[in-house]
Amino acid sequence: MPRQPIFNVPPITLWLSGVMVVVFAALHLLPEAAWDPVIIRMAVIPARFADLGQQPPLDALTVLASLVFYGLVHYEPIHLIANLGFFLAFGSVCERHYGPRRYTVLLLVTTVVAALVQIAASWGSAAPLIGASGAVSGCIAAFCRLALARHDPAGRRLALNLIGFTIVINVVFAVMGGGIMGLDAQIAWQAHIGGFLAGLLLGAPRRTG
């Protein structure tokens, strides 16, 4: 009888989830002097993009790399738990359907688009953007594309409910901020919307036959 895996999660989703947990643990176990410079480099800070052309090449490259790496960083426990829960649920479905190559593209593009939307909405701001919410929103949107394409009324209702929930919850975040979730920070709802729209565009079902 073949051995069953401990976690029934496909490899990319599982490994990225593990990296998020490791980064989170480092934030809380290591001295601030050790991790703070690294996290500041990984975070997307809109003000850095305003003068990108005047920065030394290595600094500019680091700023551009933050468009991807910010998605691995979480500081508040509830932020990590919420993103991991949705990522494991919807990312696993997307990885199994699209395969590793297309799933990787989905994650990268939605992460970058989410950051670019937030940068445009907060141009010149020094507030850092961290967290996998953009990619998670993209996975939820791609899942909705898959569900809407099936001849399954229950699946379509679920997809429409998820789309409606995404709209409503981000309106709430825009009005009430992070306090509604007990976060001592603003929630980047613009990044959520950017990632979700990118996921809708990229989430066309895989052709079969």
N, C-alpha and C positions, 0 to 999 in steps of 0.2 A: 504494500500500500504506500503510495507516494506521501512524502512528508508535506504537511500543510504549513504555509508561512505563518509566523506569529501575528503579523499585521496583514490584513487583506486589503492592502493599499498598493497601487502600482508604484514602480520604483522612483520615478521623478518626483511625484507628489510626496512620497515617503521621505526621500532624502532632503528635499527642500524644507519640509516640515521639521526635520531633525536639525537642519542648519538654523532655522528660526529659533528653535528651542535653545541651541547652543549659544547663539548670539545673545538671547535674552538672559541666559544664565551668566554669561560673562559680564553683562551690564550690572548684575546684582551681586556678583561674588568677587569681582576684581575691584581694586581701588579705583576711584573716579579718575585719578591722574593717569591710569593705565589705559582706560577705555574711552575717555571723553574725546581725545583728539581723533581717534579712529571713527567714532560714531558721528562726530561733526563732519568728517570727510565723507562718510557714507550717506548722510542725509541730503535731501534736495533742499537747497536754500535759494529761493527765487532771486534774491539780491545778487548772488554770484553770477547769474546768467545775464544780468544787466550790463556787466562790464567784462564779459567773457573774452572779447577780442583783445583787451588790454592785459590779460593775465599771461604769465610765463607758460610755455607749452605744457610742462608737466602739471601745473596747477589747473590749466584748462582741461587737460585730459582727465584729471581727477573729478572735476566738476561734471563733465559729460558722463563719466562712469557712474556717478551718483544717480543718474536716471534709471539705473537698473538696481544698484546695490541697496538703495534706500528701502526696497521692498523686503529685505531680510531683517530689518531692525524694528523691534518693539520694546517699549519701556514699561508701559502699564500692563499688569497681568491680564486685565479684562480685554485689552486690545489684542494681545497675543491669543488668548483663548477663543475669542470671537472669530478672529481671522483663521486660526487653525481649524476650528470646527467647520466653517463654511468651505475652506480650502480642501480639507480631507473629503468632505461630502461631494462637492461639485467638481473639484479638480480631478478626483479619481474617475468620475464618470467621463469627463472630457479626455483624460489621458487614455482610457480604454477605447474610446470611440475613435479619436483622431490619430492615435499612435504617437510615439515619442517625438518625432521630428515636428509634426504639425502642432502638437501640444506645446512644445518648447517655443515655437514661433508665437503661439497664442499668448503664452505667459510673458514673453519678452515685449511684444508689441503693446499689450494692454498695460503693462507696468510703465513703459515709456510714455505712452499716450496719456495715461492718468497723471503722470508727473508734469508733462507739458501743459496740460489743461490747467493744473494747479498753478504752475508758474505764470501762465498768461493771466489767470484770475487774480493772482497775488503779486503782480509784477513789482519788483523792488523790495518785497518784504523780506525781513530777516528771520521769519518764523520757519523752523525746519519741518520738512515733510518726511515722515517715516511710516513704515508699515506696508503690509501686503494687500491692503484693501483694494487697490486698483486692479491687481491681477485677480483677486477673489471676485470682484465685480464682473470682470471679464469672463471668468469661468461660469458664473451664474448666468450671464447673458448667453454664452455659448450653449449652456444646458437648455435654456429657454428656446433657442433656435432648434435644437435637436427635438425637444418635446413638441414644438409647434409643427414640425415637419412630419410627425407620426400620425397615423390615422387612429388616434387614441383620445377620445374626449376627455378622459380623466387627466392624461398627461398635458393636454392643451390647457385645461383649466388650471393645473398647477403652474404652467408657464405664465399664463396671464396673471395669476395671483402673485407670482414672484416679481413680475414686471411692475405690477401695481404697488407691491410692498416696497420695491426699490425706490420708486418715485416718492411714495409717502414718507418713508423713513429718512430720505435725504432732504426733503422739505423740512421735516422736524429738526434734523441736524443743522440745517441752515438757519433756522429760527432760534433754536435753543442751545446750540453748541454742544460741547462735550460733556457738560454737566449732567445731561440726561442719562449718560452711561457711567457717571462717576469718574470721568476723566478730567484731569487738571490741564486740559488743552483743548484747542478747537479741533473739530473734526473736519477733515478735508473732503467735504461733500462734493466739491467740484471734481476732485480726482476720482471719486466713486463714479460719477456720471461719465467722465471721460473713459474710464476703463470699461464701463458697461456698454457704452456705444461702440467702442472698438471690438468688444467681444461679440456684439450682435453682428457686426460687419464680417468678422473673421469666422463666425461659428456655423457656416453653412455645413450641413451634414455631409459626411463622406459618401462618395458615390460607390455603389455596389453593383456587381454584375458586369 
